[in-house]
Amino acid sequence: MQTDRAVLRDAAEVLSSAGLRASIVVRDLGSGRQLSIAADDAYPLASVVKLPLALAVLQLIDEGRLDPARPVTLEPADRTPGQTGYSRFRHPTTVSIEDLLYMAVCLSDDTAADALFELCPPAEVTASLRETGIAGITVRHSIRELHRTLASVLPPEQMPQALALAIRASTRGGGHLIPQLDVSSANAGTANACVELLDRIWRSPAFDGQKDRLRGLLAMNVMRQRLAPDLESDDAAWHSKTGTFLHLRHEIGVLEHADGRALAIAVLSESSVPAQRQPAAEQALGLAAKLLHDRVRSAAA
């Protein structure tokens, strides 16, 4: 059987060969056994931020401050650019808060997420995280701000150069020309903090009111091209949230095995390859996560 060091070396080689810098944390939620790569490096979170947003909104619902059936009207002029859901709708749409949660988490709908941010602002999401002891995730802005800031840096005819700019403008310390990709001003977090949040959602009594609904939403995530092919099976259910923006490719979640064991996994990454479609990167992230998962699962057996 391979040692921890050998597994980490193999995973690092897989990531490097695909042009990726990544943080990966895998934790057995029963034993606490954990294996990681660069666990405390901060990354802009992209759509991963929709998980703490959903948690904060559910807390407001349970406190009676929001009605899950309350209708929200989304106007075409207010739509956030995006690839899914209401971001693609062309006419006024009325939807309940509870259904906005489904669209934001399961379809990663940016317009739905920003409608929720109107009800639960970024500062309130961060305050919710701090109250539960999560210090390594900070929510500072809406999803819309990602697109607005990028548009202010590049004119429309130069948008194809956005990937190259995102890669070139990164610094080793997490700084960036684009503020919403700079970890000091972005929605940012570490893989360690993401796993800690998942651990608490799954096991902490403080989240008893929200955990079943959050697990259900994460189980219905339709974005399954990244880690699911390497982790999911008939005997292992993957509950997750992805995040993708320019050169960023993330996914965090919990893999529940049929034997009752559950492992929390967080993968945060950035690519050095200026291409939007990178199947090799998706495969590398899945393989690297599986290498660490298999080692943690076997060592804790």
C-alpha positions as CSV (number, residue, x, y, z in Angstrom):
1,M,0.0,0.0,0.0
2,Q,1.3,3.5,-0.8
3,T,2.3,5.9,1.9
4,D,0.6,9.3,2.4
5,R,3.7,10.9,0.9
6,A,3.6,8.7,-2.2
7,V,-0.1,9.5,-2.8
8,L,0.4,13.2,-2.4
9,R,3.4,13.1,-4.8
10,D,1.3,11.2,-7.4
11,A,-1.6,13.6,-7.1
12,A,0.7,16.6,-7.4
13,E,2.2,15.1,-10.6
14,V,-1.3,14.6,-12.0
15,L,-2.2,18.2,-11.3
16,S,1.0,19.6,-12.7
17,S,0.7,17.7,-15.9
18,A,-2.7,19.3,-16.6
19,G,-1.3,22.8,-15.9
20,L,-3.1,23.2,-12.6
21,R,-2.3,24.7,-9.2
22,A,-4.7,23.2,-6.7
23,S,-5.6,22.8,-3.0
24,I,-7.2,19.5,-2.1
25,V,-8.5,18.4,1.3
26,V,-10.1,15.0,2.0
27,R,-11.5,14.3,5.5
28,D,-13.2,11.2,6.9
29,L,-16.1,12.7,8.9
30,G,-16.1,9.7,11.2
31,S,-12.5,9.3,12.2
32,G,-11.3,12.8,11.4
33,R,-8.4,11.4,9.4
34,Q,-7.4,14.0,6.8
35,L,-5.0,14.2,3.8
36,S,-4.3,17.4,2.0
37,I,-2.4,19.5,-0.6
38,A,-1.9,23.2,0.1
39,A,-4.9,23.1,2.4
40,D,-4.7,26.7,3.6
41,D,-4.1,28.5,0.2
42,A,-6.9,31.0,-0.4
43,Y,-8.7,31.1,-3.8
44,P,-11.6,33.2,-5.2
45,L,-14.5,30.9,-4.6
46,A,-16.7,31.6,-7.8
47,S,-20.0,29.7,-7.4
48,V,-18.8,27.7,-4.4
49,V,-20.0,30.8,-2.5
50,K,-23.5,29.7,-3.2
51,L,-23.3,27.0,-0.4
52,P,-22.7,29.5,2.5
53,L,-25.3,31.8,0.9
54,A,-27.8,29.0,0.9
55,L,-27.0,28.1,4.5
56,A,-27.5,31.7,5.6
57,V,-30.8,32.0,3.7
58,L,-32.1,28.8,5.3
59,Q,-31.1,30.1,8.7
60,L,-33.1,33.3,8.0
61,I,-36.1,31.1,7.0
62,D,-35.8,29.1,10.2
63,E,-35.7,32.3,12.3
64,G,-38.9,33.5,10.6
65,R,-37.2,36.4,9.0
66,L,-37.8,35.1,5.4
67,D,-40.9,33.3,4.1
68,P,-39.8,30.4,1.8
69,A,-42.9,30.9,-0.3
70,R,-42.4,34.6,-0.7
71,P,-42.5,35.5,-4.5
72,V,-39.6,37.3,-6.0
73,T,-39.9,38.9,-9.5
74,L,-36.8,38.8,-11.7
75,E,-36.7,41.4,-14.4
76,P,-34.7,40.9,-17.6
77,A,-32.7,44.1,-17.0
78,D,-31.6,42.8,-13.7
79,R,-30.4,39.4,-14.9
80,T,-26.8,38.3,-14.0
81,P,-24.9,36.9,-17.0
82,G,-24.7,33.1,-16.8
83,Q,-25.0,29.8,-18.6
84,T,-28.0,28.3,-16.8
85,G,-31.5,29.0,-15.4
86,Y,-33.0,32.4,-15.1
87,S,-29.8,34.0,-16.4
88,R,-31.1,32.8,-19.8
89,F,-34.7,33.9,-19.4
90,R,-35.9,36.8,-21.5
91,H,-39.1,37.8,-19.8
92,P,-40.1,38.8,-16.2
93,T,-40.3,35.7,-14.0
94,T,-41.8,35.3,-10.5
95,V,-40.4,32.6,-8.3
96,S,-40.4,31.7,-4.6
97,I,-37.4,32.1,-2.3
98,E,-37.3,28.4,-1.8
99,D,-37.2,27.7,-5.5
100,L,-34.4,30.3,-5.9
101,L,-32.3,28.2,-3.5
102,Y,-32.9,25.1,-5.8
103,M,-31.8,27.1,-8.9
104,A,-28.8,28.7,-7.2
105,V,-27.4,25.5,-5.7
106,C,-28.5,22.7,-8.1
107,L,-28.2,24.6,-11.4
108,S,-25.7,27.2,-10.2
109,D,-28.0,29.9,-11.5
110,D,-26.2,33.2,-11.1
111,T,-29.4,35.3,-11.4
112,A,-31.0,33.2,-8.7
113,A,-28.0,33.6,-6.4
114,D,-28.0,37.3,-6.8
115,A,-31.7,37.5,-6.0
116,L,-30.8,35.7,-2.8
117,F,-28.0,38.1,-2.1
118,E,-30.5,40.9,-2.3
119,L,-32.4,39.2,0.6
120,C,-29.2,38.1,2.5
121,P,-26.3,40.5,1.7
122,P,-22.7,39.2,1.5
123,A,-21.8,40.8,4.9
124,E,-24.7,38.9,6.5
125,V,-23.5,35.6,4.9
126,T,-20.0,36.2,6.3
127,A,-21.4,37.0,9.7
128,S,-23.3,33.8,9.7
129,L,-20.1,31.9,8.9
130,R,-18.2,33.6,11.8
131,E,-21.0,32.8,14.2
132,T,-20.5,29.1,13.4
133,G,-16.7,29.3,13.8
134,I,-15.8,29.3,10.1
135,A,-13.0,31.9,9.7
136,G,-11.4,30.8,6.4
137,I,-14.3,31.8,4.1
138,T,-15.2,35.5,3.5
139,V,-18.1,36.6,1.3
140,R,-17.7,40.2,0.0
141,H,-19.8,40.7,-3.2
142,S,-22.5,39.3,-5.4
143,I,-22.0,37.1,-8.4
144,R,-22.9,40.1,-10.6
145,E,-19.8,41.9,-9.5
146,L,-17.5,39.2,-11.1
147,H,-19.0,40.0,-14.5
148,R,-19.2,43.8,-14.0
149,T,-15.5,44.1,-12.9
150,L,-14.3,42.0,-15.8
151,A,-16.3,44.1,-18.3
152,S,-14.8,47.2,-16.8
153,V,-11.2,45.8,-17.4
154,L,-11.8,44.5,-21.0
155,P,-14.0,46.0,-23.8
156,P,-16.4,43.6,-25.4
157,E,-14.3,42.9,-28.4
158,Q,-11.4,41.8,-26.1
159,M,-13.4,39.4,-23.9
160,P,-11.8,36.3,-25.5
161,Q,-8.6,37.5,-23.9
162,A,-10.2,37.3,-20.5
163,L,-8.7,33.9,-19.8
164,A,-5.2,35.0,-20.7
165,L,-5.6,38.1,-18.5
166,A,-6.9,36.1,-15.6
167,I,-3.8,33.8,-15.8
168,R,-1.2,36.5,-16.4
169,A,-2.5,38.8,-13.7
170,S,-2.4,36.3,-10.9
171,T,0.3,36.6,-8.3
172,R,1.7,33.8,-6.1
173,G,0.4,35.7,-3.0
174,G,-3.2,35.7,-4.3
175,G,-3.3,39.2,-5.7
176,H,-4.8,40.0,-9.0
177,L,-5.5,42.9,-11.4
178,I,-9.2,42.0,-11.3
179,P,-10.3,42.8,-7.7
180,Q,-12.9,40.0,-7.7
181,L,-10.1,37.6,-8.4
182,D,-7.8,39.0,-5.7
183,V,-8.3,37.0,-2.5
184,S,-8.1,40.1,-0.4
185,S,-11.2,41.6,-2.0
186,A,-12.9,38.6,-3.6
187,N,-15.3,36.0,-2.2
188,A,-12.5,33.8,-1.0
189,G,-11.7,30.8,1.0
190,T,-9.5,27.8,1.6
191,A,-10.0,24.1,1.0
192,N,-9.6,23.5,4.7
193,A,-12.4,26.0,5.5
194,C,-14.7,24.5,2.9
195,V,-14.2,21.0,4.4
196,E,-14.8,22.4,7.9
197,L,-18.1,23.9,6.7
198,L,-19.1,20.6,5.1
199,D,-18.1,18.8,8.3
200,R,-20.4,21.1,10.4
201,I,-23.3,20.8,7.9
202,W,-23.1,17.0,8.1
203,R,-22.4,16.6,11.8
204,S,-23.0,19.7,14.0
205,P,-26.2,20.0,16.0
206,A,-26.1,23.7,15.3
207,F,-27.1,23.0,11.8
208,D,-29.9,20.5,12.6
209,G,-32.5,22.9,11.1
210,Q,-30.7,23.2,7.8
211,K,-28.6,20.1,7.2
212,D,-31.3,17.9,5.6
213,R,-32.3,20.6,3.1
214,L,-28.7,21.5,2.3
215,R,-27.8,17.8,1.8
216,G,-30.8,17.4,-0.5
217,L,-29.8,20.4,-2.6
218,L,-26.2,19.3,-2.9
219,A,-27.4,15.8,-3.9
220,M,-29.3,17.3,-6.8
221,N,-26.4,19.3,-8.2
222,V,-26.6,18.8,-12.0
223,M,-22.9,19.9,-12.6
224,R,-21.3,16.5,-12.4
225,Q,-18.5,16.7,-15.0
226,R,-15.6,17.4,-12.5
227,L,-15.3,15.0,-9.6
228,A,-18.4,12.9,-9.8
229,P,-17.0,10.6,-12.6
230,D,-14.2,9.4,-10.3
231,L,-16.1,9.4,-7.0
232,E,-19.7,8.5,-7.6
233,S,-21.1,4.9,-7.9
234,D,-24.2,2.9,-7.0
235,D,-22.6,2.5,-3.6
236,A,-21.4,6.1,-3.1
237,A,-23.6,9.2,-3.4
238,W,-21.9,12.5,-4.2
239,H,-23.4,15.7,-2.7
240,S,-21.5,18.8,-4.1
241,K,-21.3,22.3,-5.3
242,T,-19.1,23.4,-8.2
243,G,-17.5,26.7,-9.0
244,T,-16.2,27.8,-12.4
245,F,-15.0,31.2,-13.6
246,L,-12.4,31.9,-16.2
247,H,-9.3,29.9,-15.1
248,L,-10.9,28.7,-11.8
249,R,-12.3,25.2,-11.4
250,H,-13.6,24.2,-8.0
251,E,-15.8,21.5,-6.4
252,I,-16.6,20.8,-2.8
253,G,-18.8,18.1,-1.4
254,V,-19.4,15.0,0.7
255,L,-19.2,11.4,-0.6
256,E,-21.5,9.1,1.4
257,H,-20.7,5.4,1.1
258,A,-23.2,2.6,1.5
259,D,-21.3,1.3,4.5
260,G,-22.2,4.6,6.4
261,R,-18.9,6.3,6.1
262,A,-18.8,9.8,4.7
263,L,-15.8,11.8,3.4
264,A,-15.8,15.6,2.9
265,I,-13.7,16.7,-0.1
266,A,-12.7,20.2,-1.3
267,V,-10.9,20.9,-4.5
268,L,-10.0,24.5,-5.4
269,S,-7.9,25.1,-8.5
270,E,-6.7,27.5,-11.1
271,S,-5.4,26.6,-14.5
272,S,-2.4,28.1,-16.4
273,V,-3.9,27.0,-19.8
274,P,-5.8,29.8,-21.6
275,A,-8.7,27.7,-22.8
276,Q,-12.3,27.6,-21.6
277,R,-12.8,23.9,-22.3
278,Q,-10.2,21.7,-20.7
279,P,-11.4,18.1,-20.3
280,A,-7.8,17.1,-19.2
281,A,-8.1,19.5,-16.3
282,E,-11.4,18.1,-15.2
283,Q,-10.1,14.6,-15.4
284,A,-6.9,15.5,-13.5
285,L,-8.9,17.1,-10.6
286,G,-11.1,14.1,-10.4
287,L,-8.2,11.7,-10.4
288,A,-6.2,13.7,-7.8
289,A,-9.2,13.9,-5.5
290,K,-9.8,10.1,-5.9
291,L,-6.1,9.3,-5.0
292,L,-6.4,11.2,-1.7
293,H,-9.9,9.8,-1.1
294,D,-8.8,6.2,-1.5
295,R,-5.8,6.7,0.7
296,V,-7.9,8.3,3.5
297,R,-10.7,5.7,3.2
298,S,-8.3,2.7,3.3
299,A,-6.2,4.1,6.1
300,A,-9.2,4.7,8.3
301,A,-10.8,1.4,7.6
